[in-house]
Amino acid sequence: MTKYIFITGGVVSSLGKGIIGASLGKLLRARGFSVAIQKFDPYINVDPGTMSPFQHGEVFVTDDGAETDLDLGHYERFIDSNFSKLSSVTSGSVYQTVIQKERRGDYLGGTVQVIPHITNEIKSRIVKAQKQFKPDFQIIEIGGTIGDIEGLPFIEAIRQFKSEAGISNAINIHCTLLPYLPTSGELKTKPSQHSVNVLRSYGLQPEILVCRTQKSIPKTEKEKLALFCSVSKEAVIECRDMKSIYEVPLALEEQNFAPVVLKLLQVSERKADLERWKELVEKINHPKGTIKIAIAGKYTKLSDAYISVVESIKHAGYANNVKTEIKWINSEDCIDSKTCRELMSDVDGVIVPGGFGIRGIEGKLNVIKYARENNVPFLGICLGMQCAVIEYARNVAGIKGANSTEFEENTSAPVIDLMLDQKNVKGYGGTMRLGAYDCKIKSGTKAHEVYNSNKISERHRHRYEVNTDYIEPLKKAGLVFSGMSPDGMLSEIVELPEPDWFVACQFHPEFKSRPERPHPLFKGLIDAVVKQKHLSA
């Protein structure tokens, strides 16, 4: 029987509920249990796909084509599982479904209300995910902070679900902040107490408190929290700030987090196998060298916009036992060639990630040209690949005016063009080429060497592609098309044989990288850097 774990947050937002949920999932997986995770986001957007990266950070894409919150990326990376559309639930998607049912007459003329119709739809999403994954444990994180108006239907749905599931089948973990006042040298528990009181006012009593803190929590403060929040002393879990998010599971294991959860849910404890994870953390904390990787993009003011790219770089660094320092380069600053050279002069490798729109494109082209001409290991992702093709077409293949119709609709040389199946698409939400698609790899290429396979599957999120009319001219000029769709129509990977590493892909490899199993393309990039710098792996 599936056990349910609901995670709520209080006091302030951005407490790291996603990392705490992912860490718990890791600890349960380390004990041999199966785990599924869902993220409930109270915003009215149907999904984050149409939201600006500056507003919401990265859009994480699942195999089945869902555009989801970046926390899904943490879940997949920590638990090493692939989740689905059912793993991401928003107020927008819930209300959209309920309104569609009302328009069809499913409610037989009844008045449609938040209770029971919205709350029932929320509960049905939990049940659907349980039926798809059939996990031992289902972790459900509710976005935002307790007391937020938009989150109230989710809190009520949880209250109902916990009651229906019965004692020992569902628990609530509440994450709070313990602020430290340096002037008095005290950790203050009152904000957490008030947060729990708000939660209780909605009918939810947390069974576990996870307290984010800068300092170790004294025994007296733990006892105070237990007393006033009505939880056992062992259920007050300290979660201190860590140098790396991958240290969090081990820190929580030291706090007996998973055993407390298992005890409350009346599940027998099992021995955790965390040896490989401990080895990973050892590598993180004791690297044998440092390399600098540039990310040249247009959303660099918010690192969360590229969070999976950053984590994938780190994963490949861990495999090589090196620390990866990220240098953020705003592509708009690189429109001037001299400035571009100065910004690129001290980097060991560069990634040009995905994005949309014309802003900063000429700067990205200059970055790619510099990398190609100076043998700086380069990886282009999605828009980064399209820019790599444009740069090569202009500066090597001699195709004058080469461009994308996304940037210049009437360009005379559309080497990048709108996909055929996108020509008549109306609207933006969920209408791109999304999710996992197969790709055939050409033997004797760098791509084949790192994947060690003739066929792969990768996740996509794009509308534009390499125009097939230009593939042969580009091939003749030396560009290698090392990955193609099974029907041979869509260019998936391009590369150059001469530089140590110059590879670009139309898909998003960052969505499938794992801390203990880095993605082949990121590892290929970092391997090339390590080899150039003569660092031993």
C-alpha positions in Angstrom: 0.0 0.0 0.0 1.4 3.4 -1.0 2.2 5.8 1.9 1.8 9.5 1.3 4.1 12.3 2.4 3.0 15.9 2.0 5.6 18.7 2.3 4.5 22.2 3.1 6.5 25.3 3.8 6.2 28.2 6.2 7.8 31.5 7.4 9.4 32.4 4.0 9.5 31.0 0.5 12.5 29.4 -1.2 13.3 27.3 1.9 14.4 24.4 -0.3 11.3 22.2 0.1 12.2 20.6 -3.3 15.7 19.6 -2.1 14.3 18.3 1.2 11.7 16.2 -0.7 14.3 15.0 -3.2 16.7 14.1 -0.3 14.0 12.2 1.5 13.3 10.3 -1.7 17.0 9.5 -2.1 17.1 8.2 1.5 14.0 6.0 0.9 15.4 4.7 -2.4 18.7 3.9 -0.6 16.6 1.6 1.6 15.2 -0.2 -1.4 11.8 1.5 -1.5 10.2 2.8 -4.7 9.4 6.5 -4.7 7.3 8.9 -6.8 7.2 12.7 -6.3 4.7 15.3 -7.3 5.0 19.1 -7.3 1.8 21.1 -6.7 2.2 24.7 -7.8 -0.6 27.1 -6.8 -0.1 29.6 -9.6 -2.9 30.0 -12.3 -0.6 29.4 -15.2 -1.4 26.0 -16.7 2.3 25.2 -16.7 5.5 27.3 -16.6 6.1 26.9 -20.3 5.1 30.4 -21.3 6.6 32.1 -18.2 9.8 34.1 -18.5 12.9 32.5 -17.1 13.4 35.6 -15.1 10.0 35.0 -13.5 10.2 31.3 -12.8 13.7 29.9 -13.7 14.2 26.9 -15.9 11.4 25.0 -17.5 12.1 21.3 -16.9 10.8 18.8 -19.5 9.8 15.2 -18.9 10.0 12.3 -21.3 6.3 12.5 -22.0 6.6 16.2 -22.9 5.4 18.0 -19.8 6.8 21.5 -19.2 7.3 21.6 -15.4 8.8 23.4 -12.4 12.6 23.1 -12.0 12.0 21.1 -8.8 11.1 18.1 -11.0 14.8 18.3 -12.1 16.0 17.9 -8.5 13.6 15.0 -8.0 14.9 13.1 -11.0 18.5 13.9 -10.3 18.4 12.8 -6.6 16.1 9.8 -7.0 17.5 8.8 -10.5 14.0 8.2 -11.8 12.0 9.6 -14.7 8.7 11.2 -13.9 5.7 12.3 -16.0 3.0 14.9 -16.7 1.2 13.6 -13.6 4.2 14.7 -11.5 3.4 18.4 -12.1 0.1 19.9 -11.0 -0.8 23.6 -11.1 -3.9 25.6 -10.1 -4.3 26.5 -13.8 -4.4 22.9 -14.9 -6.8 21.9 -12.2 -9.2 24.8 -12.9 -8.9 24.2 -16.6 -10.0 20.6 -16.2 -12.9 21.5 -13.9 -14.2 24.2 -16.2 -14.0 21.8 -19.2 -16.0 19.3 -17.2 -18.6 21.9 -16.4 -18.9 22.9 -20.1 -19.5 19.3 -21.0 -22.2 19.0 -18.4 -20.3 16.5 -16.3 -21.6 18.1 -13.1 -25.3 17.7 -14.2 -26.2 21.4 -13.8 -24.8 21.6 -10.2 -23.0 24.7 -8.8 -19.3 24.2 -9.3 -17.3 25.2 -6.2 -13.8 25.1 -4.8 -15.1 22.4 -2.3 -15.8 19.7 -3.5 -15.0 20.1 -7.2 -11.5 21.8 -7.1 -10.4 19.8 -4.1 -11.7 16.5 -5.7 -9.7 17.2 -8.9 -6.6 17.9 -6.8 -7.0 14.6 -5.0 -7.6 12.8 -8.2 -4.2 13.9 -9.5 -2.6 12.2 -6.4 -4.5 9.0 -7.2 -3.7 9.0 -10.9 0.0 9.4 -10.1 -0.2 6.5 -7.6 -1.8 4.3 -10.2 0.8 5.1 -12.8 3.9 4.7 -10.6 2.6 2.3 -7.9 5.3 3.5 -5.5 5.9 2.5 -1.9 6.1 6.2 -1.0 4.5 9.2 -2.8 6.0 12.5 -1.9 3.9 15.6 -2.7 5.4 19.1 -2.3 3.1 22.1 -2.2 4.7 25.2 -3.6 4.6 28.6 -1.9 4.2 29.3 1.8 1.4 28.4 4.2 -1.1 31.2 4.3 -0.9 32.1 0.6 -4.4 32.6 -0.7 -3.8 30.7 -3.9 -2.5 27.6 -2.0 -5.6 27.2 0.2 -7.4 24.7 -2.1 -4.3 22.4 -2.1 -4.1 22.6 1.7 -7.8 21.7 2.0 -7.3 18.8 -0.4 -4.4 17.5 1.6 -6.5 17.7 4.8 -9.2 15.7 3.2 -6.8 13.2 1.7 -5.0 12.6 5.0 -8.3 12.0 6.7 -9.4 9.6 4.0 -6.1 7.7 3.9 -6.2 7.0 7.6 -3.7 7.2 10.4 -0.2 5.9 9.5 -0.8 6.1 5.8 -0.2 9.9 5.3 1.9 12.4 7.1 2.7 16.1 6.7 6.3 17.4 6.9 6.4 21.2 7.5 9.5 23.1 6.6 10.3 26.3 8.4 13.0 28.8 9.0 14.8 29.3 12.3 16.2 32.9 12.0 19.5 33.6 13.8 19.9 36.9 15.5 23.6 37.6 15.8 23.1 40.5 18.3 21.6 38.2 20.9 23.2 35.0 19.6 19.9 33.2 19.5 17.9 31.0 17.1 14.3 32.2 17.2 11.5 29.6 17.2 8.5 31.9 17.3 8.2 32.2 13.4 8.0 28.4 13.2 5.4 28.3 16.0 3.3 30.8 14.3 3.6 29.0 10.9 2.4 25.8 12.5 -0.5 27.6 14.1 -1.6 28.9 10.7 -1.3 25.3 9.3 -3.4 24.1 12.2 -6.0 26.7 11.5 -6.6 25.0 8.1 -7.0 21.6 9.8 -3.5 20.2 9.3 -1.2 19.1 12.1 2.4 18.4 11.0 4.0 15.2 12.2 7.5 16.4 11.3 9.3 19.8 11.4 12.3 20.3 9.2 14.0 23.5 10.3 16.3 25.4 8.0 19.0 27.0 10.0 22.5 28.5 9.9 23.4 27.2 13.4 23.0 23.9 15.2 19.7 23.8 17.1 20.3 23.6 20.9 18.4 20.8 22.7 16.3 23.4 24.6 15.1 24.9 21.3 14.2 21.5 19.9 12.2 20.8 23.0 10.4 24.1 22.7 9.5 23.5 19.1 8.3 20.0 19.9 6.2 21.2 22.8 4.5 24.2 21.1 4.1 22.5 17.7 2.9 19.2 19.1 5.5 16.9 17.5 7.9 14.5 19.1 11.4 15.7 19.9 12.9 13.2 17.4 10.6 14.7 14.7 12.3 18.1 14.9 14.8 17.8 12.1 17.7 20.2 11.7 18.6 21.1 8.1 21.7 23.3 8.1 23.0 25.2 5.1 25.4 23.0 3.1 28.2 23.8 0.6 26.5 21.5 -1.9 22.9 20.3 -2.3 24.2 16.8 -2.6 25.4 16.9 1.0 21.8 17.4 2.2 20.7 13.7 2.1 23.7 12.7 4.2 23.0 15.5 6.7 19.4 14.5 7.0 20.4 10.8 7.4 22.5 11.9 10.4 19.3 13.5 11.8 17.5 10.1 11.4 15.0 11.8 9.0 14.0 8.6 7.1 13.7 6.4 10.2 11.4 9.0 11.8 9.3 9.0 8.6 9.2 5.2 8.5 8.2 5.0 12.1 5.3 7.4 11.7 4.1 5.5 8.7 4.5 2.2 10.5 7.0 0.8 7.9 9.8 -1.4 9.1 13.3 0.2 8.9 15.8 -1.0 6.4 19.5 -0.4 6.2 20.4 2.4 3.8 23.1 1.9 1.1 24.6 5.3 0.7 28.2 4.3 -0.1 28.2 5.6 -3.7 26.6 8.9 -2.6 29.2 9.3 0.1 31.9 8.7 -2.5 30.3 11.4 -4.6 30.3 13.9 -1.8 33.9 13.0 -1.0 34.8 14.0 -4.6 32.8 17.2 -4.4 34.6 18.2 -1.2 38.1 17.2 -2.3 38.6 18.0 -6.0 42.1 17.6 -7.5 41.8 20.7 -9.7 39.6 23.5 -10.8 38.3 24.4 -14.3 36.3 27.4 -15.5 33.3 26.8 -17.7 31.5 29.8 -19.3 27.7 29.8 -19.8 27.0 32.3 -22.5 23.3 33.1 -22.5 20.7 35.8 -22.2 19.2 34.9 -18.8 22.4 34.9 -16.8 21.1 37.4 -14.2 19.1 34.5 -12.8 21.2 31.3 -12.4 18.0 29.2 -11.9 17.2 29.8 -15.6 20.0 27.3 -16.4 19.9 25.2 -13.2 20.0 21.8 -15.0 22.9 23.0 -17.2 24.8 24.1 -14.1 24.2 20.8 -12.3 25.1 18.8 -15.4 28.4 20.6 -15.6 29.0 19.8 -12.0 28.2 16.1 -12.5 30.7 15.8 -15.3 33.3 17.6 -13.1 32.7 15.2 -10.2 33.4 12.3 -12.6 36.7 13.9 -13.4 37.4 14.8 -9.8 37.6 18.5 -10.6 35.7 21.5 -9.3 33.9 23.4 -12.0 33.7 27.2 -11.6 30.9 28.8 -13.6 31.6 32.1 -15.4 28.4 33.8 -16.4 28.6 35.7 -19.7 25.7 37.8 -20.9 25.6 37.2 -24.6 24.5 40.8 -25.2 27.9 41.9 -23.8 29.6 39.8 -26.6 28.1 41.6 -29.5 31.3 43.6 -29.5 34.0 41.2 -30.8 36.7 42.8 -28.6 34.7 42.5 -25.5 33.8 38.9 -26.4 37.5 38.0 -26.7 38.2 39.6 -23.3 35.4 37.8 -21.6 36.4 34.4 -23.2 40.1 34.8 -22.6 40.2 33.0 -19.2 37.7 30.2 -19.7 38.5 26.5 -20.3 35.3 25.6 -22.0 32.0 27.2 -23.0 28.3 26.2 -23.2 25.8 28.2 -25.2 22.4 27.0 -23.9 18.8 27.3 -25.1 16.6 30.3 -25.3 14.1 32.2 -27.5 14.1 35.4 -29.4 16.7 37.6 -31.2 18.1 39.4 -28.1 21.8 38.6 -27.7 22.1 36.3 -30.7 25.0 38.1 -32.4 26.9 37.9 -29.1 26.3 34.1 -29.1 27.6 33.8 -32.6 30.8 35.7 -31.6 31.2 33.3 -28.6 30.9 30.3 -30.8 33.3 31.7 -33.4 35.9 32.4 -30.7 35.5 28.9 -29.4 35.8 27.3 -32.8 38.8 29.3 -33.9 40.7 29.0 -30.6 40.0 25.3 -29.8 38.0 26.1 -26.7 35.8 23.0 -25.9 32.3 24.0 -26.8 28.8 22.5 -26.3 25.8 24.1 -27.9 22.3 23.2 -26.6 19.0 23.8 -28.6 19.3 27.5 -29.6 23.1 27.0 -29.0 23.1 24.4 -31.8 21.1 26.6 -34.2 23.6 29.5 -33.5 26.5 27.1 -34.2 25.0 26.2 -37.6 24.4 29.9 -38.4 28.0 30.8 -37.4 29.5 28.0 -39.5 27.3 28.8 -42.5 28.3 32.4 -42.4 32.0 32.2 -41.6 33.1 28.8 -43.1 30.5 27.6 -45.7 30.3 31.1 -47.2 26.5 31.2 -47.1 25.9 35.0 -47.1 23.1 36.3 -44.8 22.7 32.9 -43.1 20.2 33.3 -40.3 17.1 31.8 -38.6 13.6 32.8 -39.6 13.0 33.2 -35.9 15.3 36.2 -36.0 14.7 37.4 -39.6 11.5 36.2 -41.1 12.5 37.0 -44.7 16.1 36.1 -44.6 17.6 35.1 -47.9 19.4 32.1 -46.4 17.2 30.4 -43.8 19.6 27.8 -42.6 17.3 27.5 -39.5 13.6 27.4 -40.2 10.3 26.7 -38.4 9.6 23.0 -38.3 7.0 21.8 -40.8 4.6 20.5 -38.1 4.8 24.0 -36.4 3.8 26.0 -39.5 0.1 26.1 -38.6 0.3 26.0 -34.8 -1.7 28.6 -33.0 -0.9 29.7 -29.4 2.2 29.1 -27.3 1.4 26.9 -24.3 2.5 23.3 -24.8 2.7 23.5 -28.6 6.4 23.0 -29.2 8.2 19.8 -30.1 8.3 18.5 -26.5 9.5 15.4 -24.8 11.7 12.3 -25.7 12.5 11.5 -29.3 14.9 8.9 -30.7 18.1 9.9 -32.5 20.4 7.8 -34.7 24.1 8.3 -34.1 26.7 8.1 -36.9 29.6 5.8 -36.3 33.1 7.2 -36.1 32.0 10.5 -34.6 32.5 12.2 -31.2 28.9 11.7 -30.4 29.1 7.9 -31.1 32.3 7.7 -29.0 30.7 9.3 -25.9 27.3 7.6 -26.2 28.8 4.3 -27.3 25.5 3.6 -29.0 23.9 3.9 -32.5 20.5 5.0 -31.1 19.6 7.3 -28.2 16.6 9.0 -26.8 16.7 12.7 -25.7 14.2 15.4 -24.5 13.3 18.3 -26.8 11.8 21.7 -26.4 11.9 23.7 -29.7 10.0 25.0 -32.7 12.9 25.6 -35.1 15.3 23.2 -36.8 18.2 23.0 -39.3 16.7 23.6 -42.8 17.2 20.3 -44.7 17.9 22.3 -47.9 21.3 23.5 -46.3 22.5 20.2 -44.9 24.5 19.1 -48.0 26.2 22.5 -48.4 27.1 22.5 -44.8 28.4 18.9 -45.0 30.6 19.8 -47.9 32.0 22.7 -45.9 33.1 20.2 -43.2 30.2 20.3 -40.6 29.4 16.7 -39.5 25.8 15.8 -38.8 26.5 13.1 -36.3 22.9 12.6 -35.0 19.7 12.6 -37.1 16.1 11.6 -36.4 15.3 8.1 -37.4 13.6 9.3 -40.6 16.7 11.3 -41.5 14.8 14.6 -41.6 15.8 16.4 -38.4 19.3 17.3 -37.4 19.9 16.4 -33.8 23.7 16.7 -33.3 26.4 18.5 -35.3 30.1 18.5 -34.6 33.5 19.4 -36.0 36.3 16.7 -36.0 39.3 19.0 -35.8 38.8 20.9 -32.4 39.2 18.8 -29.2 35.4 19.2 -28.5 33.0 21.2 -30.7 29.6 19.5 -30.4 26.1 20.9 -30.5 22.7 19.3 -30.1 19.1 20.3 -30.8 17.8 18.5 -27.7 18.3 19.3 -24.0 20.9 16.8 -22.6 20.9 18.5 -19.2 17.5 17.0 -18.4 18.9 13.5 -18.2 22.2 14.1 -16.3 22.6 12.5 -12.9 25.1 13.2 -10.1 26.4 9.6 -10.2 25.9 9.3 -13.9 26.8 12.4 -15.9 25.4 13.0 -19.3 27.7 11.8 -22.1 27.8 15.2 -23.9 28.6 17.1 -20.7 31.2 14.5 -19.8 32.7 14.8 -23.3 33.1 18.5 -22.8 34.7 18.3 -19.4 36.9 15.4 -20.5 38.3 17.6 -23.3 38.9 20.4 -20.9 40.6 18.1 -18.3 42.8 16.7 -21.1 43.8 20.1 -22.4 44.8 21.2 -18.9 46.6 18.0 -18.2 44.5 17.3 -15.0 44.3 13.7 -13.9 40.8 12.4 -13.6 
